[in-house]
Amino acid sequence: MKTAELIARLASDDTRTPRYGAPKDLLGPLAVGCAVSFLAMWAWLGIRPDLGDAIHTFGYWIKFAYTLSLAAIGFRLIERLGRPGADGPRAQWLLVVPVAIVVALAIGRLAGAPPTARAHLLFGASSNVCPWRIIALSLPIFAGAGFGLRRLAPTRLVAAGVAAGLLAGAAGAWVYAFHCDESTTPFIAVWYTLGIAVVGAIGGALGNWLLRW
């Protein structure tokens, strides 16, 4: 076959990549990572014994909504960053929304509390372990996100690594919330956010090495 004929045949092939191929490639590894993380949390820390009562409180659902919304935005980011030549991800600006809401609620809670109660609202009883546990529980999810991204073709490796870390950190924080009995918005705004941000930074640091193809 001559070169001109080969070029003509390739140009006439209009087969397109399925629109939802990338999410399917990502969902499987992420589901496995989340399952491993949840089982690790259950075996290591255990589910909080008062979970049935906690689900009727405002703080419980703020914690769940905060972590799940960040995880959803992180998924959208890696789904876009996994496509070479795709438009730049605009979802990054959405990260500001849940963070701003939780920070505003935290400031309002601290402002309305007696001075003697503010330290407990901010530090609770587990601030020294909360971010580390979130990081540990995020690792299986980060591995799943990295595996899924390697099945795609990311070209902005550091950005994709940061997005994978943020997704993993937020999902790991969501898993940790089944154990954690801290539900004040100041605690969530500081220590949950810190744990998620650290996993995002780890993802960015490893992006060039982990996602190179």
C-alpha positions in Angstrom: 0.0 0.0 0.0 1.4 3.4 -1.0 1.7 6.1 1.6 -0.9 8.3 -0.1 -3.4 5.4 0.0 -2.7 4.8 3.7 -3.2 8.5 4.5 -6.5 8.5 2.6 -7.7 5.4 4.3 -6.8 6.8 7.8 -8.5 10.1 7.0 -11.7 8.3 5.9 -11.9 6.4 9.2 -14.3 8.5 11.3 -14.4 6.1 14.3 -14.7 8.1 17.4 -13.8 7.5 20.9 -17.0 6.7 23.0 -18.0 9.8 24.9 -18.2 7.9 28.2 -15.1 5.8 27.8 -13.0 7.7 30.3 -15.5 7.5 33.1 -15.9 3.8 32.7 -12.1 3.3 32.7 -11.9 5.3 36.0 -15.0 4.1 37.9 -13.8 0.4 38.2 -10.4 1.2 39.8 -11.9 3.9 42.0 -14.7 1.6 43.2 -12.1 -1.0 44.2 -10.0 1.6 45.9 -13.0 2.9 47.9 -13.9 -0.6 48.9 -10.4 -1.4 50.1 -10.4 1.9 52.0 -13.7 1.3 53.7 -12.7 -2.3 54.7 -9.4 -0.9 56.1 -11.3 1.8 58.1 -13.7 -0.9 59.5 -10.9 -3.2 60.5 -8.5 -0.5 61.8 -10.8 2.0 63.4 -14.3 0.7 63.4 -17.6 2.4 62.6 -18.7 4.9 65.2 -21.1 3.2 67.6 -23.6 6.1 67.6 -23.9 6.3 63.8 -27.7 5.7 64.0 -28.1 8.8 66.2 -25.4 10.9 64.3 -27.3 10.7 61.0 -30.0 12.9 62.5 -27.5 15.8 63.2 -26.7 18.7 61.0 -22.9 18.3 61.5 -22.9 14.8 60.2 -24.5 15.7 56.9 -22.3 18.8 56.5 -19.3 16.5 56.8 -20.7 14.0 54.2 -21.8 16.7 51.8 -18.4 18.5 52.0 -16.3 15.4 51.3 -18.6 14.0 48.6 -18.9 17.3 46.8 -15.1 17.6 46.7 -14.8 14.0 45.5 -17.3 14.6 42.7 -15.4 17.7 41.6 -12.1 15.8 41.7 -13.6 13.0 39.6 -14.7 15.6 37.0 -11.2 17.0 37.0 -9.4 13.7 36.4 -12.0 12.7 33.8 -11.2 15.8 31.8 -7.4 15.7 32.4 -7.3 12.1 31.3 -8.3 13.1 27.7 -5.4 14.4 25.6 -6.4 17.6 23.8 -9.6 18.1 25.9 -10.6 21.6 26.9 -9.1 22.8 30.2 -11.1 21.6 33.2 -13.3 24.4 34.5 -14.4 22.3 37.4 -11.3 23.5 39.4 -13.1 26.7 40.2 -16.0 24.7 41.7 -13.6 23.6 44.5 -14.0 27.1 46.0 -17.7 26.6 46.5 -17.8 23.8 49.1 -14.7 25.1 50.9 -16.1 28.6 51.1 -19.4 27.3 52.5 -17.7 25.2 55.2 -15.3 28.0 56.1 -18.2 30.5 56.4 -20.1 28.1 58.6 -17.0 27.5 60.7 -16.4 31.2 61.2 -20.0 31.8 62.1 -19.9 28.9 64.6 -16.8 30.2 66.3 -18.1 33.8 66.4 -21.3 32.7 68.1 -19.5 30.4 70.7 -18.3 31.4 74.1 -14.5 32.0 74.1 -13.9 29.1 76.4 -15.6 26.7 73.9 -13.8 27.8 70.8 -10.7 25.7 71.3 -12.8 22.5 71.6 -14.8 23.4 68.5 -11.6 23.8 66.5 -9.4 21.0 67.9 -12.0 18.5 69.2 -10.4 15.4 70.7 -8.7 14.0 67.6 -7.1 16.9 65.6 -3.7 15.3 66.1 -4.7 12.1 64.3 -7.5 13.2 61.9 -5.4 14.4 58.9 -3.1 11.4 59.1 -5.9 8.9 59.2 -7.5 10.6 56.2 -4.2 10.4 54.3 -3.8 6.7 55.1 -7.3 5.8 54.1 -6.9 7.8 50.9 -4.0 5.7 49.6 -6.0 2.8 48.2 -8.3 5.3 46.4 -5.3 7.2 45.1 -3.8 4.0 43.7 -7.1 3.3 42.0 -7.2 6.8 40.5 -3.7 6.5 39.3 -4.3 3.1 37.7 -7.4 4.5 36.0 -5.6 7.6 34.7 -2.8 5.4 33.3 -5.4 3.6 31.2 -6.2 7.0 29.6 -3.7 9.4 28.2 -3.2 12.5 30.5 -0.8 15.0 29.2 -0.7 17.5 32.1 0.7 15.1 34.5 1.2 17.3 37.6 -2.3 18.7 37.3 -3.8 15.2 36.8 -1.8 14.0 39.9 -3.2 16.9 42.0 -6.7 16.2 40.8 -6.3 12.4 41.6 -5.0 13.3 45.0 -7.9 15.7 45.8 -10.4 13.0 44.7 -8.6 10.4 46.8 -8.3 12.7 49.8 -12.0 13.7 49.7 -13.1 10.1 49.2 -10.8 9.0 52.0 -12.2 11.7 54.3 -15.7 10.5 53.4 -14.8 7.0 54.4 -13.2 8.3 57.6 -16.4 10.1 58.5 -18.0 6.7 59.2 -15.6 6.4 62.2 -15.0 10.1 63.2 -17.3 11.5 65.8 -16.1 15.1 65.3 -18.9 17.1 63.6 -18.3 20.7 64.3 -17.8 22.9 61.2 -14.5 24.5 62.5 -13.0 21.0 63.0 -14.1 19.9 59.5 -13.0 23.1 57.8 -9.4 22.8 59.2 -8.5 19.2 59.8 -10.5 17.5 57.1 -9.4 20.1 54.5 -5.8 19.7 55.6 -5.9 16.0 55.1 -7.5 16.3 51.7 -5.0 19.1 50.7 -2.0 17.0 51.7 -3.1 14.1 49.5 -3.6 16.5 46.7 0.0 17.8 47.2 1.3 14.2 47.2 -0.5 13.5 43.9 1.1 16.6 42.4 4.5 15.5 43.5 4.1 12.0 42.1 2.2 13.0 38.9 5.2 13.1 36.6 6.5 9.8 37.7 3.2 7.9 38.3 1.3 9.0 35.2 4.0 9.1 32.6 3.1 7.0 29.5 
